Each structure stands twice: as structure tokens, then as C-alpha cells.
Amino acid sequence: MSRGRFGIHGGQYIPETLMNAVIELEKAYNHYKEDPEFKRELGKLFNEYAGRPSRLYYADKMTRDLGGAKIYLKREDLNHTGAHKINNVLGQALLAKKMGKTRLIAETGAGQHGVATATAAALMDMECVVFMGEEDTIRQALNVYRMRLLGAEVIPVRTGTATLKDAVSEAMREWTSRIRDTHYCLGSVMGPHPFPTIVRDFQAVISREIREQILEKEGRLPDAVLACVGGGSNAIGSFYHFIKDEAVRLIGCEAAGRGVDTLETAATIATGRLGIFHGMKSYFCQDSDGQIAPVYSISAGLDYPGIGPEHAYLHDIGRAEYVPVTDEEAVRAFEYLARTEGIIPAIESAHAVAYALKLAPNMNSDQVIVITVSGRGDKDCAAIARYRGEDIHE
Amino acid sequence: MSNIGKAFAAGKAFIPFITCGDPDLKTTEATVRKMVENGADLIELGIPFSDPTAEGPVIQGANVRALRGGVRTDHIFEMVRSLRKDVAIPMVFMTYANVVFSYGAEKFIAACHKSGIDGLILPDIPFEEKDEFLPICHRYGVDLISMIAPTSEDRISMIAKEAEGFLYIVSSLGVTGTRSDITTDLESIIKVVRENTNIPCAVGFGISTPEQAKKMAGLSDGAIVGSAIIKLLDAHGTDAPERIGDYVKSMKNAIRE
């Protein structure tokens, strides 16, 4: 079995053209992750630039309203650029810079990873090209403008379903054509090894902080940690430092779209099966011939037919649970958190909030749950207004 | 020598590629027969995939048209069986790992053997992942074709040593598609290949003109052409098999020593 496995999942299913690039990346990463100077620089970027540590906020009104477990919100939405994506991007951009790369390429769904990559490129004087499904450039027009403002070139991808999976495919194609000066800054815990490991390690700061913060506030570990899952980067970041604590339930909330019994869904664990795609073995939504399914979710960031290999493994061994959340449930949670706590979450993060609305009332008041609010929802306001039948212009 | 070796036994090989089911399997079958009549030495049959990450726009388009036309993996095996009634030259499949994996690797490779497919080209199965399918391929006598890229460098000898069937030398960085110029130092790559294996090697990616084919086959043992054929297919509709036959003849004449 090749390197980078999580149980049977993971691996390096990529064209030969890219093999030396991922080998070079793995070597560089293994070197720099232990390098005190690299760690110091990244720590400084996290704290001074991105605004870490992010708050662990006790949602008192929500807790009282639901009448069950105490609810804490891990506020990744308060990071610079408005989402957890910046954690991974600062790490990868710094690594790429050390490797002598001068150009970053990235895929983006909701646009948050693209914005974070464009931001890091501006900060570090690197060229930046972002691939985004044309469908998503329409749903997330504001983020397209932000990326361009930051100096990035945004290339709308028209192939396939013109969403996140097609943006990933196009970024992979671009990488095969230009490797020497270019780093592919992959945005989630997916793709070929070493990306799932690198991205997880940079995102693991989320659970490291949650752990310290909850111990300080509650003197104990949480009973459950909830996060939304598309590829799964904020979820693995939120879970990672709790994996060994078997008493902490880890719950990934997948985008069920219009429901797992319809074809318009992106819930991979609920409806997918084992396959090989985008460089990894994992679970994918696909037909009986192995053609990747045209998945759907209201959330551009979760609208992906696969899931990161480490999540697939955590599912296999029963360490984490994955639950489907529909568009309607997510939109209701989006509105609920806005009205109850004055916090507008990203529609992606609203999937985790939605499951908490079901879970918390059935728990005791001495129990604690943490929901990662992976991003802020400004970008989604126009789309949610349209979902509710209101036509507003950004 | 595997059956694939026969394609190279009588001199430089011309290897045309076609996506099965673009726009329908009847056209594919007729085109393959015309290719064989006009001097093709080995046929590369593409099984369409929804997300072909190693392909440029032309072959992506062929994949979209084929899937839209409703082609299924089982239909393609049927077509191969029908071709095998009169086509004797080696035929290989080019597709993506998930098509094989999802069908069931054992079932797929057994069906290859039974229908007369001699080899498999899977661009998303590099050296490190070939054990996914190799033991099964060996059981059924189907060659798993390895690829070497301009970026392979220190990996060339490792790949060449274990190669079977023929070696697919990727001419340029990037995805499939015609190019006006191929600038990779293929001579150096092929020199290392020759030092490590006796199996033939053919160059693909970017070749469209007889001049390019002559040059590439001159450096190696053959030339592989895909996108240029798909373009003819797309442009000429029902006349396409005839036109592609003429094209194959001109390419084969160019590389003949």
C-alpha cells in the first residue's frame, strides 16, 4: 500500500506528471514542520495577521432557548478573511515560499478558500490564479470581486457541473502544465497525499484551541464537537485533538441538499460508495459505472461529491458520526443563529448549527457541545434571500 | 512477448485513440475498422469518465458527448467482442481508475481478457498505486501500461524496469491536446528507458501532424494520437470514419521507415 493512507483510504492516485511534485512537497513539509523558524513565522501569521486564537463563545441565549446541553461556538468566522480557510492557506503559502515557488493556484467552491489564497498571495508577493465553477461565480459573486481586488485572477470553470469538483479538476490540470514555479494550494483535507495530512495539521489549531479553551471555561472536555463537512477541513481541524478522547462525540454534518432520498444531495457518507477520484481513495457519490454524480447543495462550499480520506476512515472505525442536513434545515439554522445570538454563520457552518438544534435539547444541562462556526455568512445573504423568495442585489 | 509487442514487431507503430460512444458506439466501431484498414498498429479505446482530469478540452468534450449518449461500460465490452470477430491487432483501454474500481477490478479485468483487450492505460494510477490492479492484471494476462512524464526524472528507471506491454511517454507537461511544438528533451528520457527495459515505448500528447508523428516515432517506437482524431470525428459526423481512415493512412505513411 502506498503512502498517506488512513485505513484503506487516501493514497496518491494522480498522473505521473505530478508525482515528483507531491514527493517534493512531502519532503519540504516534513522538513519545515519541525523547523523552529517556520513554526515561529507561522505562529506570528496566525496570531498577528489572522487574529488567532479564535474565540470559544458561550452561546447563552441559544443554550437557554434549546433547554439542553451548554453550547459553545468556536468562532472561526472571526478570523481574517472570515473563515477557517486562512489557517491552511497561511501554512501552505509559507511552505510554498520556502520551496521557492512564486505562484499559487487554488480551487474554490464558496470562494472562501479562494479569498484566503488571494490574501496570502498578496501578503507574500506571489502570483495567484483561482479556479471557480461558473455556477459558483454566480452564487458567490461578492467573493469573486474580493479575489480580484486582492490581485488574483479568477478563472470560471464551465466543464461538468461548473461547481467545486470541476474547479478541483481544472486546478489539477493547470498544475500538470506548470509545476516548477507553482504550488497547488489545495483547500481541503482531500486530494493526493500529502495534502490531506498537511491541511489537517494546519487546521488542527482549531481543536488545539478548543481543548485549551473548554478546559479553562468548563474544566472538562466537551461531550460532542460538531462541524460541517464538505471535503472536511474545518471538521478534521475541529476533531483532531479529540480523536483519542473516546468520550467526545465527533459529529460531521453533511450537506443533504434536497434530501438524501433525492438525487439533489451532496451527502457522501449517506449516499456515496468507495471509489478513486481526485487523487484519493475515499467515499464518493457516483453511479453504478463509477461516473461521479452531479451533486447538489445550497452551500457552494459543501457541494462536493467526495469526502476527505481521514473522515472516511473515522467513519469506517466508528470514531466519528456523519449526519445529513438538508438545505431547508441549514437555512432555518442560518436564520436562527442570526436572531438568537446575533451571529450570521456561513451557510456551510449553518449545517452544523442545524444538527445542534436537534441534538442539544435531548442532552442534559451538565453536558457541553461545541459547534465550529467555520465562516461568516455575509457572502450568503443574497442567496438565502433568494431561497426565501426575496430578490436582492448585492 | 505479450500481444501488444506485435504492434511494434514490424517497425514503428501508429497508435490512434478514440473515445468509445462519441457520439455513439456504432460510429466508434466503424471508425476502429477504418483505422485498422488504414494501417493502425494498436488501438487505444477510451472508456468515458465524467471527470477526466488528464484530458484537455477536446477529449473532455468527447467524454461529455459519449456519456450524454448513454454509453455504459458493458456496452463497450460488447463492442469490443464484436470488433474482435475480425480485428486482430492489439487493443487497449484508456480510462480512469474509478471506472475499473467501481465495476469491480476483478470483474472488469476478467471481462477485458474475455473480450480481447490486451492492456490498460490508467493515467491516475502512478507507479506507487499500481498494486491496486496489477496482481489481477497478471492473473488475466492484461498488461498494465506505465507512463513516463517530462517531470519523471529520477523515476524513469524505476518505472521502466517494471513496465509491461509498452511504455507511454508523455511528450509534454499538461493535459492531452494538440500542440504546435514539443520541446521536451525526449531523447534523454528515452535513453534512460532503453537502458532499463527492452519493451517498446511510444510517445503521446500533443501530436497531430505527420511531421510531428515522424519525429516522435523516430525518437521512440511509435506515436500515439488522440485529440486530432476526436476533432475529425466531431467535425465530420457520419463521414468521420472515412476521413479518420485517410488521416491514419497519412500518419502511418509518415512514420514508416
Interface residues (C-beta under 8 A of the other chain):
Chain A: M1 S2 R3 G11 Q12 Y13 I14 P15 E16 T17 L18 M19 N20 A21 T159 G160 K165 D166 S169 M172 R173 T176 S177 R178 I179 R273 L274 G275 I276 F277 H278 G279 F284 Q286 S288 D289 G290 Q291 I292
Chain B: F49 S50 D51 T53 A54 G56 Q60 V64 L67 R72 T73 Y96 A97 N98 V99 V100 F101 S102 Y103 P123 D124 I125 P126 F127 E128 E129 D131 E132 S146 M147 I148 A149 P150 T151 S152 E153 D154 R155 I159 V170 L173 G174 V175
